[in-house]
Amino acid sequence: MCGIVGYVGKRDAQPILLNGLKRLEYRGYDSAGVATVDEGKLHLRRSVGKVNSLESALASTPALGHIGVAHTRWATHGGPSEKNAHPHLDASDRIAIVHNGIIENHGAIRQFLEKQGISFRSETDTESLAQLIGFFYEQTGDFLASVRQAIRDVRGTFGLVALCRDVPHSLIAARRGSPLIIGIGDGEFVVASDGSAIAEHTHRVVYLNDNELATLGPDGLQVTDLDQQSLEKTVDTLEVTLEEIELGGHEHHMHKEIHEQPQSLRGAMRGRLNFEEGVVWLGGLASLARDIPHVHRILLTGCGTAWHACLIGEYLFEELARIPTDVEYASELRYRNPIVEEGTIAIAVSQSGETADTMAALREVRMKGATALGIVNVVGSTIARETDAGVYLHVGAEIGVASTKAFTGAVAVLAMMATDLGRRRNLSSERTLEVMHALDDIPAQVETALETEDRMKSIAEWLVERDNCLYLGRGVNYPVALEGALKLKEVSYIHAEGMPAAEMNTVRLP
């Protein structure tokens, strides 16, 4: 849930970094910090609480310079405190890093470095990485080589951006399992963990892959792998617009995205329902059009809300396409030794396209011979790049943490995929058109449902004092009950569970 922003260029870094952090506030956090370099000095400011608290601290003692890194942290290793907030420094206070992910062997690294006389100042796993980079820098004096050596030695996941006061015009970014996007401007670079922090500056972006390092500075953008081999990167267009990330008169992003669902569903289906020919056209699957109808088994995988969409997909594929379908938690599938038969298609569902467990599960089943498809929302994301084919949701940027339009968009895409497969295998043209028209009617039906908002508010007032809620559903509505319960837990912290309706036994009290 943490957020990363980095900047190097001609402008003052502090306002760009702060504004970037504000764009990432929706992700949730408990502390924030910024580090810049100016005239050979490294300026560090950190605070507990909201970005506004950090901004107030910077008003009296600004962080000067044209290069800097910033971060919003959600406490994992070590509680929320100023000492545990990012950025973290090495022992010499020359190097600062911001980091998303988990360093799994941080204990061993800390123990090794403490034996070298290095004292730690926080409880975080991230500081072990900062100190390790600093340790290698003391030996080599080569900033890039020190970062490369450090990430060779760490186990776990990271998206990191580092700066060094001795190299005052360059940032180094690296990733393994945690997303980083580099925005390319006019003589400047903005690097972030989410495109919403880049959109107002540029739409020309490069996506880093795992185990790639990027140097950003006066010499432009240079990307290498762990073996120091130069890599050619494609410059993509960032799909996020400022209009999508602004509230537009809504109280918060989740409210906005609930009301965007009619529009987002139309976007997910636009150009894909061909009523004249009575077919569903999914261009992202065109390369596998001849192979997909001969599939013997479908394996759907995802986490959280995406997993619930997969459960609905199971009903759809078996009902419409008559293909045996299994659904697996990606977080469990990645650690198993799954049986992947010939003719298996694995479909990974992920709004961001960067969900670590889902990526790992997809790589596991693909290695065992499954054809890998992705259903993602973020163009150019890792899952989109690593799958054999796939379908974009096209529901627009989803800023709210509790997924709304990405869930309904994923269900719509799964329904279109099932209809397409069914038509190629067993569905009549009449039944196919019936399903297509039903899909086409859904956005208007959602608009009608949204007209009940005032009634929903009155029901919420009645429920607010309850401690437990049960959501019941039968058939395809059982996964919907699971998703409803998840949403209540996510946004209210009221305990809720989804159950199959037939499993709810009523006990009459005397």
C-alpha positions, -999 to +999 in steps of 0.1 A: +000+000+000+030+023+003+037+050-023+070+061-040+078+093-058+112+104-072+122+135-092+153+147-110+153+177-134+154+214-136+126+223-112+125+224-074+119+188-063+100+194-031+066+206-045+066+179-071+073+152-045+047+165-021+021+167-048+030+132-059+025+120-024-009+136-023-019+117-055-010+085-037-028+092-004-057+070-015-035+040-010-035+044+028-005+052+050+006+062+085+038+083+079+055+102+051+089+116+043+111+133+017+148+135+010+166+159-014+201+168-023+213+204-027+249+218-028+264+186-014+239+184+015+212+157+020+180+171+034+157+146+052+122+154+066+099+128+080+066+129+099+039+106+113+004+112+100-008+128+068+012+144+041-002+177+053+019+172+085+050+167+064+041+197+043+038+219+075+073+207+086+088+216+053+072+251+053+097+262+080+126+240+069+123+232+032+141+204+015+160+222-012+173+208-045+163+196-079+165+160-071+147+140-044+127+110-033+095+107-012+074+080+003+041+072+021+045+042+044+020+017+059+037+002+089+049-034+086+083-039+102+082-015+131+052+006+141+044+040+128+070+065+140+093+091+126+124+068+129+106+041+109+093+064+082+110+065+048+133+077+033+160+057+052+197+066+052+229+046+053+254+050+082+272+078+065+241+098+057+251+100+021+225+076+006+188+078+010+163+052-003+125+047-005+112+012-008+080-008-014+080-045-007+096-068+019+132-077+024+129-113+036+165-117+048+167-083+065+176-100+098+206-117+084+217-085+067+213-065+099+233-091+118+261-090+093+263-052+092+262-048+129+292-071+131+309-045+108+302-018+133+271-003+117+244+009+140+208+008+129+183+036+137+150+020+129+131-013+132+124-016+095+135-041+069+141-012+045+170+002+065+189-031+061+188-024+023+199+012+027+227+002+050+238-026+027+240-002-002+261+022+020+284-006+030+292-015-006+296+022-015+322+026+012+342-001-005+337+008-041+328+045-044+304+034-072+268+042-065+252+022-093+275-008-086+266-006-049+229-007-056+233-036-080+254-056-055+229-050-027+199-061-046+218-092-057+222-101-020+186-094-008+157-119-009+122-106-013+104-079-032+113-043-038+105-013-058+132+012-047+145+046-057+178+058-043+199+090-043+234+098-031+247+133-021+280+125-039+260+120-072+237+150-070+222+148-104+211+111-107+185+088-093+187+050-094+155+030-095+152-008-094+124-033-090+116-069-082+080-078-077+069-043-069+059-018-096+078+012-107+070+036-136+094+061-150+079+093-165+100+110-192+096+148-194+115+176-210+149+173-193+134+157-162+122+124-149+094+115-124+095+079-111+066+065-091+049+033-079+017+045-095+009+064-127-014+089-108+018+106-094+031+111-129+001+120-150+002+158-145+039+159-157+041+136-187+024+107-204+056+092-219+066+063-196+088+033-193+078+003-172+106-015-153+107-053-153+119-074-125+157-072-118+162-041-139+180-010-127+175+025-142+197+055-139+179+088-144+198+120-149+216+144-173+226+116-195+190+105-200+175+071-190+198+041-189+185+007-180+206-024-172+201-058-158+219-074-129+247-085-152+253-049-163+239-055-198+222-025-213+185-029-222+164-012-248+131-001-233+099+008-251+084+042-243+047+037-237+018+061-233+004+064-198-033+058-199-042+077-167-056+112-172-059+141-147-097+140-150-097+104-138-076+110-107-095+142-097-126+139-074-148+158-097-172+170-070-175+136-052-166+132-015-140+106-021-127+083-048-148+053-039-180+073-042-168+086-075-160+051-088-192+036-077-210+062-098-186+057-127-197+021-131-223+026-159-196+045-179-169+020-170-190-010-180-197+006-214-160+012-218-153-025-210-178-036-236-173-009-263-164-023-296-165-059-283-202-068-289-209-071-326-246-075-329-246-075-367-225-106-369-237-120-335-202-124-321-180-111-293-147-096-305-119-096-280-089-083-300-064-092-272-072-129-278-070-128-316-036-144-317-050-175-299-083-176-317-076-210-333-063-226-302-086-214-274-117-233-286-098-266-281-091-259-245-098-288-221-097-269-188-097-233-175-079-223-143-088-189-130-067-172-103-066-139-084-066-124-050-094-107-030-119-090-052-103-105-083-108-140-068-145-132-063-147-122-100-130-155-109-157-174-089-183-158-110-163-166-141-164-203-131-202-203-134-200-184-167-174-206-184-191-239-173-226-226-182-219-209-215-188-227-228-192-260-211-155-261-201-144-276-167-132-246-147-113-243-114-107-212-093-076-209-071-064-183-047-032-170-063-016-167-028-020-205-024-015-216-060+020-201-061+032-223-033+017-256-045+028-281-071-003-279-093-013-304-119-014-286-153-028-309-180-024-304-217-050-280-230-051-259-198-056-221-200-047-201-169-064-168-166-050-143-141-073-114-130-058-083-114-068-047-116-033-034-113-016-062-132+011-061-105-004-083-078+027-102-065+009-134-056-010-135-089+022-129-109+040-157-091+011-181-095+008-173-132+046-179-137+043-213-119+015-227-141+029-212-172+062-229-165+042-262-163+028-257-198-004-237-193-013-210-218-014-178-198-040-151-203-044-119-183-074-098-175-060-065-162-069-028-161-035-011-162-020-010-197+016-021-198+016-038-164+037-068-156+009-094-161-001-077-194+035-081-206+042-116-194+010-134-206+005-150-240-026-129-246-052-111-226-080-085-223-078-051-208-108-039-187-108-004-200-127+008-169-105+038-163-081+045-134-093+030-102-080+052-074-102+039-045-085+011-026-118-009-022-123-020-058-156-012-074-156-007-112-127-030-117-148-058-101-178-053-123-155-047-153-138-080-147-171-098-145-182-082-178-149-093-195-152-128-181-188-130-194-177-118-228-149-144-229-173-172-219-198-161-245-171-160-272-158-195-262-193-208-260-202-196-295-171-212-309-180-245-292-217-251-285-238-219-282-264-212-309-264-179-326-298-171-309-285-179-274-253-159-281-273-128-291-295-132-261-265-131-238-249-102-257-281-081-254-283-089-217-248-077-213-255-045-233-284-038-209-264-039-177-250-003-177-285+011-178-296-013-150-266-001-129-278+035-134-312+025-121-296+008-091-275+040-083-307+060-081-314+042-048-284+059-031-306+078-006-323+046+004-289+029+008-278+057+032-308+051+054-301+014+055-264+022+064-276+044+093-296+014+106-266-010+102-239+012+117-243-001+153-243-037+142-212-058+150-217-086+125-233-090+091-241-120+070-244-118+032-263-147+016-264-158-020-271-189-041-254-199-073-237-170-090-248-147-062-227-166-037-195-149-049-214-117-050-222-122-013-185-128-006-176-096-024-203-076-005-190-089+028-155-080+018-165-044+009-183-039+042-152-051+061-129-029+040-147+003+044-164+001+078-143-025+098-176-042+107-172-080+107-190-096+078-191-130+061-205-142+028-223-176+029-241-199+005-278-193+012-286-230+016-259-233+043-276-208+066-295-227+091-322-208+110-325-216+147-357-206+164-350-195+200-375-205+227 
